[in-house]
Amino acid sequence: MKVAVGRPGTLSGLLLRIGQSLFAASSIAFMVSAFGFSNYTAFCYLIASMGLQALWSFGLACLDFYAMWIKRDLRSAVLVSLFVVGDWVTATLSLAAACSSAGVAVLFDRDVDYCRTYIQHACHKYEISIAFAFITWLLIAISSLVMLWLLASV
């Protein structure tokens, strides 16, 4: 089998999972630091989705680190199937949360001038949080495709 970049138990896989965790945590941090985010369902959904993503990615990063430490290969069909399902579920949730939050942010900023009217709402923090969520989704999409290719080759 060819070595796929980002597969479990490799340094590239570990770095991909750490990146997912850090960007998801950054998205949460920026959203929580913005005043009034909890009044909007899309932003609360983003927090929940990024929280799940951070936990999933951190758990798999720990598994990658452990596999590298004991020099164990993580190519069993059952394990890769679990990774595929988990990655695709979290990728779908992350994309949905990022898109719905982006829709609300565009509505606030461009359509109703909410951000100019109510200065206390830090709309730029909403936007930064959403950008981090999209970066998280991009990284999880890469992982999802790598896992799907691995499942096909196992």
Secondary structure as GFF3:
##gff-version 3
##sequence-region A 1 154
A	DSSP	alpha_helix	11	33	.	.	.	ID=ss1
A	DSSP	three_ten_helix	37	39	.	.	.	ID=ss2
A	DSSP	alpha_helix	41	70	.	.	.	ID=ss3
A	DSSP	alpha_helix	77	106	.	.	.	ID=ss4
A	DSSP	pi_helix	107	111	.	.	.	ID=ss5
A	DSSP	alpha_helix	114	117	.	.	.	ID=ss6
A	DSSP	alpha_helix	123	153	.	.	.	ID=ss7
###
